[in-house]
């Protein structure tokens, strides 16, 4: 006689399909322009595609690469860190190539978080952080960023640290808000981490998308943070190739050893030809990264111009390729929650966005913020604005 299986107990009972997949499917179902999920609708640089084609056509680049990434790519990453942040990292001991930034974030959390450890997250927070903490047996502790600039409340942070606090997760440039962590705040976080013996996970995947003359400050540049931080970056974001799922983590030797112990049992390694192609392109090209901030600032400014007169309140995003829009002044939408508003925009106006409340543990009741992605062609952005203007009317006055 067979013993029946017991009821499956979910490890993430309150987690459904990610909002990005939900909104992208809704956009597809309703033939809406997808300004929700953060991916470009234009191609990666031609030089990168040419490099990939060369590696695909040659022999010897189709088998497992080293678990921590091919040496050429790790060398190029070390050179980039030296050039941009004036920090020397060891390509053999401190750098691990991963299958996307989500894997790197997950692995870093699994590497240091023990059961019942507390991990401080800053809301609104990218939705991959909290589940990864819980899967490690940790306890997510959420601290809201200060409006209107979405900055870190250092006094509030100190008050939340307990003897069980193990890790802080910071994100700059910030998804979904676009805000930046300035150097003084990073130094203060480093001092707190030293005082309380904490690790730091710094999500810096939008590092090359910083606007209006500002500069991204990496955790690698802060001495108090450098020896206790995992810093995660993304080639998918930098090279308009999110589907390649190639990223990396920089951490000191002791942390990297623990990181790799987990990484080898998650993905083990990352697509070989893509690694070679990125290494080739980094070696040959000096202009793409240097021009990326100007490229995306122009798209941000275009979106702001196109949305003028629709009733949205939009403070220019300091970084990333996302723009927040407050719709509390749009008469046709102001009565809706942001989740209902995002659905309505998709179904009835043909433009998909992300509601910001999904990035909170406990969202503000009065939140009326949507996140639009402007990593799109000019034609896409113009069509999206035209659809909204047609449906909402002047200053969003449609009934």
C-alpha positions as CSV (number, residue, x, y, z in Angstrom):
1,X,0.0,0.0,0.0
2,X,1.4,3.4,-1.0
3,X,1.8,6.1,1.6
4,X,0.2,9.3,0.4
5,X,2.4,12.3,0.2
6,X,1.8,15.0,2.7
7,X,0.5,18.4,1.8
8,X,3.1,20.5,0.1
9,X,4.1,23.4,2.4
10,X,5.4,26.3,0.4
11,X,8.6,28.0,1.4
12,X,7.3,31.2,-0.1
13,X,3.5,31.0,0.6
14,X,2.8,34.7,-0.1
15,X,4.8,34.9,-3.3
16,X,3.2,34.6,-6.7
17,X,4.5,35.3,-10.2
18,X,6.8,38.4,-10.2
19,X,5.0,41.7,-11.1
20,X,7.4,42.1,-14.1
21,X,6.1,38.9,-15.7
22,X,2.5,39.7,-14.8
23,X,2.6,43.1,-16.4
24,X,4.5,41.9,-19.5
25,X,2.0,39.2,-20.1
26,X,-0.9,41.7,-19.6
27,X,0.8,44.0,-22.1
28,X,1.1,41.2,-24.6
29,X,-2.5,40.1,-24.0
30,X,-3.8,43.6,-24.7
31,X,-1.3,44.7,-27.4
32,X,-0.1,47.4,-25.1
33,X,3.3,49.1,-25.3
34,X,5.4,47.5,-22.6
35,X,7.1,50.3,-20.5
36,X,6.8,48.0,-17.4
37,X,9.6,45.4,-17.5
38,X,13.1,46.8,-17.7
39,X,14.5,45.7,-21.0
40,X,15.5,47.6,-24.1
41,X,13.6,47.2,-27.4
42,X,16.8,47.9,-29.4
43,X,19.8,45.8,-30.1
44,X,23.1,45.4,-28.3
45,X,26.1,47.2,-29.8
46,X,27.1,45.8,-33.2
47,X,30.6,45.2,-32.1
48,X,29.4,43.0,-29.3
49,X,27.1,41.0,-31.7
50,X,30.0,40.6,-34.1
51,X,32.2,39.3,-31.3
52,X,29.6,36.8,-30.3
53,X,29.2,35.6,-33.9
54,X,32.9,35.1,-34.2
55,X,33.1,33.0,-31.0
56,X,30.0,31.0,-32.1
57,X,31.6,30.2,-35.4
58,X,35.0,29.2,-34.0
59,X,35.8,25.9,-32.3
60,X,36.6,25.6,-28.7
61,X,34.1,27.9,-27.2
62,X,31.1,25.7,-26.6
63,X,32.0,23.7,-23.5
64,X,32.1,24.4,-19.8
65,X,34.2,27.5,-18.9
66,X,35.8,27.8,-15.5
67,X,33.2,27.8,-12.7
68,X,34.0,31.4,-11.7
69,X,34.2,32.7,-15.3
70,X,36.8,32.8,-18.1
71,X,40.1,34.4,-17.2
72,X,39.9,37.0,-20.0
73,X,36.6,38.3,-18.8
74,X,37.6,38.5,-15.2
75,X,40.7,40.4,-16.3
76,X,38.6,42.9,-18.2
77,X,36.3,43.3,-15.2
78,X,39.3,44.0,-13.0
79,X,40.6,46.6,-15.5
80,X,37.1,48.2,-15.5
81,X,37.0,48.4,-11.7
82,X,40.5,50.0,-11.7
83,X,39.6,52.5,-14.4
84,X,36.2,53.6,-13.1
85,X,36.7,53.3,-9.3
86,X,40.5,53.4,-8.8
87,X,40.4,50.1,-6.9
88,X,42.6,47.1,-7.5
89,X,40.8,43.8,-7.4
90,X,42.3,40.3,-8.1
91,X,40.7,38.8,-11.1
92,X,41.3,35.3,-9.8
93,X,40.4,35.7,-6.2
94,X,37.8,38.5,-6.1
95,X,35.6,38.2,-9.2
96,X,32.9,35.7,-10.1
97,X,30.9,35.7,-13.3
98,X,27.3,34.7,-12.7
99,X,24.2,33.9,-14.8
100,X,22.6,37.3,-14.3
101,X,22.5,39.7,-11.4
102,X,19.6,37.9,-9.8
103,X,21.8,34.8,-9.4
104,X,24.6,36.9,-7.9
105,X,22.2,38.6,-5.4
106,X,20.7,35.3,-4.4
107,X,24.1,33.6,-4.0
108,X,25.5,36.4,-1.9
109,X,22.6,36.2,0.5
110,X,22.8,32.4,0.8
111,X,26.5,32.7,1.4
112,X,26.3,34.8,4.6
113,X,22.8,34.6,6.0
114,X,22.1,31.9,8.6
115,X,18.7,30.9,10.0
116,X,17.2,33.8,12.0
117,X,19.8,36.3,10.9
118,X,18.2,39.7,10.2
119,X,18.7,41.4,6.9
120,X,17.9,45.1,6.5
121,X,16.2,46.0,3.2
122,X,15.3,49.6,2.1
123,X,11.7,49.9,0.7
124,X,10.8,50.3,-2.0
125,X,13.1,47.3,-2.7
126,X,13.7,45.2,-5.7
127,X,11.5,42.2,-5.3
128,X,14.3,39.6,-5.5
129,X,15.8,40.5,-2.2
130,X,13.1,39.5,0.4
131,X,12.5,36.0,-1.0
132,X,16.2,35.2,-1.1
133,X,16.6,36.2,2.5
134,X,13.6,34.0,3.6
135,X,14.9,31.0,1.5
136,X,18.2,31.3,3.5
137,X,16.2,31.1,6.7
138,X,16.8,34.8,7.4
139,X,14.4,37.5,8.6
140,X,13.9,40.5,6.2
141,X,13.6,43.8,8.1
142,X,12.2,46.6,6.0
143,X,13.1,50.3,6.4
144,X,11.4,52.9,4.2
145,X,13.5,55.3,2.2
146,X,12.8,59.0,3.0
147,X,10.5,60.8,0.6
148,X,10.6,62.7,-1.6
149,X,14.1,61.9,-2.7
150,X,14.1,58.2,-1.6
151,X,17.2,58.6,0.6
152,X,18.4,56.4,3.5
153,X,17.4,57.4,7.0
154,X,20.7,56.8,8.8
155,X,19.2,57.4,12.3
156,X,16.4,55.0,11.4
157,X,19.0,52.5,10.1
158,X,21.0,52.6,13.3
159,X,17.8,52.1,15.4
160,X,16.9,49.0,13.4
161,X,20.3,47.2,13.9
162,X,20.1,44.4,16.5
163,X,22.5,41.7,17.6
164,X,20.9,39.4,15.0
165,X,21.5,41.8,12.1
166,X,23.8,40.2,9.6
167,X,23.5,42.0,6.3
168,X,22.5,45.3,4.7
169,X,21.3,45.3,1.1
170,X,21.8,48.7,-0.7
171,X,20.9,49.6,-4.3
172,X,22.3,52.5,-6.2
173,X,21.3,53.7,-8.8
174,X,18.0,52.5,-7.3
175,X,15.3,50.4,-8.9
176,X,12.5,51.5,-8.9
177,X,13.2,55.0,-7.8
178,X,16.3,56.0,-9.7
179,X,17.8,57.7,-6.6
180,X,21.5,57.6,-5.9
181,X,23.4,57.0,-2.6
182,X,25.9,59.8,-2.1
183,X,29.4,59.3,-0.8
184,X,28.7,60.6,2.7
185,X,25.8,58.2,3.1
186,X,28.0,55.3,1.9
187,X,30.7,56.3,4.3
188,X,28.2,56.4,7.2
189,X,26.8,52.9,6.2
190,X,30.4,51.7,6.1
191,X,31.0,53.0,9.7
192,X,27.8,51.3,10.9
193,X,28.8,48.1,9.2
194,X,32.2,48.2,10.9
195,X,30.7,49.1,14.3
196,X,28.2,46.3,14.3
197,X,30.2,43.7,12.3
198,X,27.8,43.6,9.3
199,X,28.1,42.5,5.7
200,X,26.8,44.6,2.9
201,X,25.3,43.6,-0.5
202,X,25.6,46.5,-3.0
203,X,23.4,46.1,-6.1
204,X,25.0,48.4,-8.7
205,X,23.6,47.0,-11.9
206,X,22.7,50.5,-13.3
207,X,26.1,51.9,-12.4
208,X,26.6,53.4,-15.9
209,X,23.3,55.2,-16.0
210,X,23.7,58.3,-13.9
211,X,22.5,61.7,-15.1
212,X,22.9,65.5,-14.9
213,X,26.6,65.4,-14.3
214,X,26.5,63.1,-11.2
215,X,28.8,60.1,-10.8
216,X,28.0,56.7,-9.5
217,X,29.9,56.0,-6.2
218,X,30.6,52.3,-5.8
219,X,30.8,50.5,-2.5
220,X,34.2,49.4,-3.7
221,X,35.4,53.0,-3.3
222,X,34.6,53.2,0.4
223,X,37.4,51.6,2.5
224,X,35.0,50.8,5.3
225,X,32.8,48.9,2.9
226,X,35.3,47.3,0.5
227,X,36.4,44.4,2.8
228,X,32.8,43.4,3.8
229,X,30.8,43.9,0.7
230,X,29.5,41.9,-2.3
231,X,29.2,44.3,-5.2
232,X,26.9,43.1,-8.1
233,X,27.0,44.5,-11.6
234,X,25.3,43.5,-14.9
235,X,26.5,43.2,-18.4
236,X,22.9,42.7,-19.5
237,X,22.0,46.3,-18.4
238,X,25.2,47.9,-19.6
239,X,25.2,46.3,-23.1
240,X,21.4,46.2,-23.8
241,X,21.5,42.4,-23.6
242,X,19.3,41.5,-20.7
243,X,18.5,38.1,-22.2
244,X,22.1,37.0,-22.2
245,X,22.0,36.8,-18.4
246,X,25.7,37.6,-17.7
247,X,26.7,39.5,-14.6
248,X,29.4,39.4,-12.0
249,X,30.1,39.8,-8.3
250,X,33.2,41.5,-6.8
251,X,34.0,40.7,-3.2
252,X,37.1,40.2,-1.1
253,X,38.8,36.8,-1.2
254,X,37.2,35.5,2.0
255,X,33.7,36.4,0.9
256,X,34.3,35.2,-2.7
257,X,35.2,31.8,-1.4
258,X,31.9,31.4,0.3
259,X,30.1,32.9,-2.6
260,X,31.6,30.4,-5.0
261,X,30.6,27.5,-2.7
262,X,27.0,28.4,-3.3
263,X,27.4,29.5,-6.9
264,X,28.7,26.2,-8.1
265,X,25.5,24.5,-6.9
266,X,23.1,27.1,-8.4
267,X,24.3,27.5,-12.0
268,X,27.9,26.3,-11.7
269,X,28.9,28.4,-14.7
270,X,27.6,30.9,-17.4
271,X,27.2,30.7,-21.1
272,X,30.6,30.3,-22.7
273,X,30.4,32.2,-26.0
274,X,28.8,35.2,-24.3
275,X,31.6,35.5,-21.8
276,X,34.2,35.5,-24.6
277,X,32.2,38.0,-26.7
278,X,31.9,40.4,-23.8
279,X,35.6,40.1,-23.0
280,X,36.4,40.8,-26.6
281,X,34.2,43.8,-26.8
282,X,35.4,45.3,-23.5
283,X,39.0,44.9,-24.8
284,X,38.3,46.6,-28.1
285,X,35.6,49.2,-27.3
286,X,36.2,52.3,-25.2
287,X,33.1,54.4,-26.2
288,X,30.0,52.4,-25.3
289,X,30.2,52.7,-21.5
290,X,31.5,56.3,-21.6
291,X,28.5,57.3,-23.6
292,X,25.8,55.3,-21.8
293,X,24.7,58.0,-19.3
294,X,24.3,60.6,-22.1
295,X,22.4,58.1,-24.2
296,X,19.9,57.2,-21.5
297,X,19.6,60.8,-20.2
298,X,18.4,61.8,-23.6
299,X,15.8,59.1,-23.5
300,X,14.7,60.2,-20.0
301,X,14.4,63.8,-21.2
302,X,12.4,62.7,-24.2
303,X,10.0,60.8,-22.0
304,X,9.6,63.8,-19.7
305,X,8.8,66.0,-22.7
306,X,6.4,63.6,-24.2
307,X,4.5,63.2,-21.0
308,X,4.1,67.0,-20.5
309,X,0.5,68.0,-20.4
310,X,-0.8,64.6,-19.4
311,X,-1.2,65.5,-15.7
312,X,1.6,63.3,-14.3
313,X,4.0,64.8,-11.8
314,X,7.5,63.6,-12.7
315,X,10.8,64.6,-11.0
316,X,13.6,63.7,-13.4
317,X,15.1,60.4,-12.5
318,X,18.8,60.7,-11.3
319,X,19.7,57.3,-12.6
320,X,18.7,53.9,-14.0
321,X,16.4,53.7,-17.1
322,X,13.3,54.1,-15.0
323,X,11.1,57.2,-14.4
324,X,8.6,57.5,-11.6
325,X,5.3,59.2,-12.4
326,X,2.9,60.5,-9.7
327,X,-0.7,60.2,-11.2
328,X,-2.5,61.8,-8.2
329,X,-3.2,64.8,-10.4
330,X,-4.6,62.8,-13.3
331,X,-8.3,63.1,-12.9
332,X,-9.1,60.0,-14.9
333,X,-6.8,57.8,-12.7
334,X,-6.3,59.5,-9.3
335,X,-9.1,57.4,-7.6
336,X,-7.3,54.1,-8.4
337,X,-4.7,52.3,-6.4
338,X,-1.4,52.1,-8.2
339,X,-1.9,48.4,-9.0
340,X,-5.4,49.1,-10.4
341,X,-4.0,52.1,-12.3
342,X,-1.3,50.0,-13.9
343,X,-3.9,47.4,-15.0
344,X,-6.2,50.1,-16.3
345,X,-3.5,51.8,-18.3
346,X,-2.5,48.5,-19.9
347,X,-6.1,47.4,-20.7
348,X,-7.7,50.7,-21.6
349,X,-5.0,53.0,-22.7
350,X,-2.5,50.6,-24.2
351,X,0.6,51.4,-22.1
352,X,2.0,49.1,-19.4
353,X,3.8,50.4,-16.3
354,X,4.8,49.0,-12.9
355,X,3.0,50.0,-9.7
356,X,5.6,51.1,-7.1
357,X,3.6,49.7,-4.1
358,X,4.7,46.1,-5.1
359,X,8.3,47.0,-4.0
360,X,7.1,47.7,-0.4
361,X,6.5,45.3,2.5
362,X,3.8,47.7,3.7
363,X,3.1,50.3,1.0
364,X,2.0,53.8,1.9
365,X,-1.8,53.9,1.6
366,X,-1.7,57.1,-0.4
367,X,0.9,56.0,-2.9
368,X,0.1,57.0,-6.4
369,X,3.3,56.2,-8.2
370,X,4.0,54.2,-11.4
371,X,7.4,53.2,-12.8
372,X,7.9,53.6,-16.6
373,X,10.9,52.1,-18.4
374,X,12.5,54.5,-21.0
375,X,15.0,52.0,-22.4
376,X,13.0,52.1,-25.6
377,X,13.3,53.4,-29.1
378,X,12.2,56.9,-29.9
379,X,9.3,55.4,-31.9
380,X,8.1,53.4,-28.9
381,X,8.2,56.3,-26.5
382,X,6.4,58.6,-28.9
383,X,3.7,56.0,-29.6
384,X,3.2,55.4,-25.8
385,X,2.8,59.1,-25.2
386,X,0.3,59.4,-28.1
387,X,-1.8,56.6,-26.7
388,X,-1.9,58.2,-23.3
389,X,-2.7,61.6,-24.7
390,X,-5.5,60.2,-26.9
391,X,-7.0,58.2,-24.0
392,X,-6.5,60.6,-21.1
393,X,-7.0,63.9,-22.9
394,X,-5.6,67.3,-21.8
395,X,-4.0,66.9,-18.3
396,X,-5.6,63.5,-17.8
397,X,-9.2,64.8,-17.8
398,X,-10.8,61.8,-19.5
399,X,-13.9,60.6,-17.6
